[in-house]
Amino acid sequence: MPSHHQIAAAARIGMLTRERDTASASAQALRELARALPLDAATLLTIDPLSGSHIQVASIGYTAEASQVLAGEFVGTPWYRNVVRRELPPSISQDAEDPEDAGPRFRHGWFYAERVRPAGFRDGVTGALRHQGRLVGLVHLSTESADAYGTDARMLLASVIPALAALADPLAHAGDLHGLAEEGAASLVTGDGGVIDLPGRDRPRVLREDDSFRALLDAFTATGGRRLRLLWRADGDWRRVVLHRHPSVPGLVPDAVLVHETSTELPYGLSPRELEVLTRAATGQTNQAIAQALFLSPRTVHSHVEHLLRKTGCASRAEATALAVRDGLLRPDPDHLARFVER
């Protein structure tokens, strides 16, 4: 039976999942584990959603080299596969006694002989972290005491694994950091163009083989801005798109951009050409400059301006420009988006 002290520690670990600063919360979770279980070292690892490599989120007692060995070499051993398939975290001390474990004994393997024992550890326990049905990382505890992780200790660790998984999952809060609508499609796009699909979200259509949108995304990243709202046509339909500069999260490539998309009709009954004219007017272009850029006559551009003013209920180009910037009624190209980016 877990003690009152251990139950309290488990409860505190569960509450840490509410924290937005997952790095600090992960470190605090390991400190709480140290109060509840015997350990001289512990590490919490996340799986990079792009490369699949294991990356340290938080650690106690391990040197950077030891953590790298655990993250790099251990995952290629048969014992890693044993960890992944088990609901109750296996330990060094009980692997020979467990009827479910028909694989090679960890104590008899090279990893224990060459990595664990020379580091001074006599017992250890490793749990696979799963969140929303996905394998997202590992938690590993080590101690210099022999036979420290019996069934009760393993069950206690298993009880907090859901909370540890939520902390280690780099995508756990990616979709709700900015109060995004639940029905919208959303993905993360890294600086090198990689796309990370978010749990429970479809990939935005604007990211599907649309080179012109990728150019816009690159231009947004180059501005260093925080947010950009716009309208974009994809697969014949209009989409309201919001680009967010995503904060650094353990396990994610820095400078990722969150792309959120919802289906929409053009607001105010604007035509695609009127939206284009409004966007260019919002950059400060005159009717003559707009006419030259769009290969139209100045009279045609003047008519478009008159129509969009009437549809939006604005009394002037300046008022229409303010409306477009405020509500994201824009279809910018990469060369003209800098002035629309929120800092």
C-alpha positions in Angstrom: 0.0 0.0 0.0 1.4 3.5 -0.8 1.9 5.7 2.1 0.1 9.0 2.6 3.4 10.7 1.7 3.5 8.9 -1.6 -0.1 9.6 -2.4 0.5 13.3 -1.8 3.5 13.3 -4.1 1.5 11.6 -6.8 -1.2 14.2 -6.5 1.3 17.0 -6.8 2.8 15.4 -9.9 -0.7 15.3 -11.4 -1.3 19.0 -10.7 1.9 19.9 -12.5 0.2 19.0 -15.8 -1.6 22.3 -15.6 1.6 24.3 -15.8 2.5 25.8 -19.2 6.2 25.9 -18.4 6.6 22.1 -19.0 10.4 22.2 -18.6 10.1 23.5 -15.0 7.1 21.3 -14.3 9.0 18.2 -15.5 11.9 19.0 -13.2 9.6 19.5 -10.3 7.9 16.1 -11.1 11.2 14.3 -10.8 11.8 16.0 -7.5 8.4 14.9 -6.3 9.3 11.3 -7.4 12.5 11.5 -5.4 10.3 12.2 -2.3 8.1 9.2 -3.0 10.5 6.6 -4.3 14.2 5.6 -3.7 16.3 7.1 -6.4 19.8 8.6 -6.9 19.2 9.6 -10.5 16.2 10.0 -12.8 15.6 11.3 -16.3 12.5 12.2 -18.2 12.8 11.8 -22.0 10.6 13.0 -24.8 10.4 11.7 -28.4 11.1 14.2 -31.0 8.0 14.1 -33.3 10.1 14.7 -36.4 13.3 12.6 -36.0 12.0 10.0 -33.5 15.1 10.5 -31.3 14.8 10.6 -27.5 15.6 14.0 -25.9 16.1 14.8 -22.2 13.4 17.0 -20.8 14.5 16.9 -17.1 17.1 15.0 -15.1 18.3 14.4 -11.5 21.7 12.9 -10.7 22.7 12.0 -14.2 25.6 13.5 -16.0 24.9 14.9 -19.5 26.9 11.9 -20.9 24.9 9.3 -19.0 21.6 10.8 -20.1 22.8 10.8 -23.7 23.7 7.1 -23.4 20.3 6.3 -21.9 18.5 8.3 -24.6 20.7 7.0 -27.5 21.9 3.5 -26.8 19.2 2.0 -24.5 16.4 2.5 -27.1 18.3 0.1 -29.5 18.4 -2.8 -27.0 15.9 -5.6 -26.5 15.2 -4.3 -23.0 13.7 -1.1 -24.5 11.3 -3.2 -26.5 10.4 -4.9 -23.2 9.7 -1.6 -21.6 7.5 -0.4 -24.4 5.2 -3.5 -24.4 4.7 -3.5 -20.6 2.0 -1.6 -18.7 3.8 -2.1 -15.3 7.3 -0.6 -15.6 9.9 -3.3 -15.5 12.8 -3.1 -13.0 16.3 -4.6 -12.9 15.6 -6.3 -9.6 12.4 -8.1 -10.7 12.9 -8.9 -14.3 14.0 -12.5 -13.5 10.9 -13.0 -11.3 8.2 -11.6 -13.7 6.3 -14.4 -15.6 5.5 -11.9 -18.3 9.1 -11.3 -19.1 10.4 -14.1 -21.3 13.1 -12.1 -22.9 16.8 -11.8 -22.0 17.6 -10.7 -18.4 18.7 -7.2 -18.1 21.3 -8.0 -15.4 22.9 -10.5 -17.8 23.2 -8.0 -20.7 25.9 -5.8 -22.0 24.0 -2.6 -21.2 23.9 -3.4 -17.5 27.5 -4.5 -17.4 29.0 -1.7 -19.5 26.7 1.3 -18.6 24.6 0.8 -15.5 26.9 -1.1 -13.1 30.0 1.0 -13.8 28.0 4.1 -13.0 27.3 2.7 -9.5 23.6 1.8 -10.0 22.4 -1.5 -8.7 18.7 -1.2 -9.5 16.6 0.8 -12.0 13.1 1.0 -13.4 11.9 2.3 -16.7 8.4 3.3 -17.8 7.1 4.0 -21.3 5.1 7.2 -21.5 2.0 7.2 -23.6 -0.3 10.2 -24.1 -3.5 10.2 -26.2 -2.6 6.8 -27.5 0.9 7.7 -28.7 4.3 6.7 -27.3 5.8 10.1 -26.3 8.8 9.3 -24.1 10.4 7.4 -21.2 11.0 7.9 -17.5 13.9 6.1 -15.9 14.9 5.9 -12.2 18.2 4.5 -10.9 19.5 3.9 -7.4 22.7 2.6 -5.8 20.7 0.3 -3.6 20.0 -3.2 -4.8 16.4 -4.6 -5.0 14.9 -1.1 -4.5 12.1 -1.3 -7.1 9.7 -4.0 -6.0 6.1 -4.3 -7.2 4.7 -1.5 -4.9 7.3 0.9 -6.2 6.6 0.0 -9.8 2.9 0.4 -9.3 3.4 3.8 -7.8 5.5 4.8 -10.8 2.8 3.4 -13.1 0.2 5.5 -11.3 2.0 8.8 -12.2 3.0 7.8 -15.7 -0.1 9.5 -17.3 0.9 12.8 -15.7 4.6 12.3 -16.7 3.5 11.5 -20.3 1.4 14.7 -20.5 4.5 16.7 -19.3 6.9 14.9 -21.7 4.6 15.1 -24.8 5.8 18.0 -26.8 2.5 18.2 -28.6 0.3 18.1 -25.5 -0.6 21.8 -25.5 0.5 22.8 -28.9 -3.0 23.1 -30.2 -4.5 25.0 -27.4 -1.8 27.5 -26.5 -3.5 30.3 -28.4 -7.1 29.5 -27.6 -7.7 28.0 -31.0 -11.2 26.9 -32.1 -11.6 23.2 -31.6 -13.1 22.6 -35.0 -10.1 24.1 -36.9 -7.3 22.2 -38.6 -3.8 22.8 -37.2 -0.2 21.7 -37.6 3.2 22.9 -36.6 5.7 23.8 -39.3 9.4 23.8 -38.4 12.0 26.1 -39.7 13.2 23.6 -42.2 9.7 23.0 -43.6 8.8 19.8 -41.7 5.2 19.4 -40.7 4.2 18.0 -37.3 0.6 16.9 -37.2 -1.2 17.6 -33.9 -3.3 15.0 -32.0 -6.9 15.3 -32.9 -6.4 17.9 -35.6 -6.5 17.6 -39.4 -3.6 19.0 -41.4 -4.5 22.4 -42.8 -5.3 22.3 -46.5 -3.1 25.3 -47.1 -0.1 23.1 -46.3 -0.9 20.5 -48.9 1.3 21.1 -51.9 0.8 24.9 -51.9 4.2 26.3 -52.7 2.9 29.9 -52.7 1.6 29.5 -49.1 5.0 28.0 -48.1 6.7 31.1 -49.4 4.3 33.2 -47.3 5.1 31.0 -44.3 8.8 31.5 -44.8 8.3 35.2 -45.1 6.3 35.3 -41.8 9.1 33.4 -40.1 11.7 35.8 -41.3 9.9 38.8 -39.8 10.2 37.4 -36.3 6.6 38.4 -35.6 4.2 36.9 -33.2 1.0 36.5 -35.3 -0.5 37.0 -38.7 -4.2 36.6 -39.7 -5.2 36.3 -43.3 -7.5 34.7 -45.9 -6.3 32.0 -48.3 -7.9 29.9 -51.0 -7.2 26.2 -50.9 -8.8 23.4 -53.0 -11.3 26.0 -54.4 -12.5 27.1 -50.9 -11.6 30.0 -48.8 -9.8 29.5 -45.5 -9.3 31.8 -42.5 -5.7 31.2 -41.5 -3.8 32.3 -38.4 0.0 31.9 -38.1 1.4 31.9 -34.6 5.0 32.0 -33.6 5.2 28.9 -31.4 7.2 29.0 -28.1 10.1 26.7 -27.7 8.9 23.3 -26.3 11.2 20.5 -25.3 11.3 18.0 -28.1 10.3 20.5 -30.8 12.6 22.3 -33.2 12.8 26.0 -32.2 11.0 28.6 -34.3 8.1 26.4 -35.2 5.0 28.1 -36.5 1.5 27.0 -35.6 -0.8 27.1 -38.6 -4.5 27.1 -37.8 -7.2 27.0 -40.5 -11.0 27.2 -40.5 -13.3 27.1 -43.5 -15.0 30.5 -44.3 -16.8 32.5 -47.0 -15.2 35.8 -48.0 -16.5 38.4 -45.4 -18.9 41.2 -46.4 -19.6 39.4 -49.7 -16.2 40.6 -51.1 -15.1 39.1 -54.4 -11.5 37.6 -54.7 -10.5 40.6 -56.7 -11.9 43.1 -54.2 -10.0 41.3 -51.5 -6.8 41.6 -53.5 -7.4 45.3 -54.1 -8.2 45.8 -50.4 -5.0 44.0 -49.4 -2.9 46.2 -51.7 -4.6 49.3 -50.5 -3.8 48.3 -46.9 -0.1 48.3 -47.9 -0.4 52.0 -48.9 -0.5 51.5 -52.7 -2.3 54.1 -54.8 -5.0 53.1 -57.3 -2.4 53.7 -60.0 0.1 51.3 -58.4 -2.6 48.7 -57.8 -3.7 48.9 -61.4 -0.1 48.4 -62.7 0.5 45.4 -60.3 -2.8 43.7 -61.3 -2.7 44.7 -65.0 -6.0 46.6 -64.6 -7.1 50.0 -65.6 -7.2 52.7 -62.9 -10.9 53.1 -63.6 -11.4 49.4 -62.8 -9.5 49.6 -59.6 -11.5 52.7 -58.6 -14.7 50.7 -59.2 -13.4 47.9 -57.0 -12.5 50.3 -54.2 -16.0 51.8 -54.4 -17.6 48.4 -54.3 -15.5 47.2 -51.3 -16.2 50.4 -49.4 -19.9 50.0 -49.9 -19.9 46.3 -48.9 -17.8 46.9 -45.7 -19.7 50.0 -44.8 -16.5 52.1 -44.6 -16.4 55.7 -45.5 -12.8 55.8 -46.8 -9.8 53.8 -47.9 -8.2 54.5 -44.5 -11.2 53.1 -42.7 -11.3 50.1 -44.9 -7.5 49.6 -44.4 -8.0 49.7 -40.6 -10.8 47.2 -40.8 -8.7 44.8 -43.0 -5.8 44.9 -40.6 -8.0 44.6 -37.5 -10.0 41.6 -38.8 -7.4 39.9 -40.9 -9.3 40.6 -44.2 -6.1 40.2 -46.1 -4.6 37.9 -48.8 -1.0 39.2 -48.6 1.9 38.0 -50.7 5.3 37.4 -49.2 6.7 40.8 -50.2 4.0 42.8 -48.5 3.1 40.9 -45.3 5.6 42.5 -42.9 3.3 45.4 -42.1 0.5 43.1 -41.2 2.4 40.9 -38.7 1.6 41.4 -35.0 4.7 41.9 -33.0 
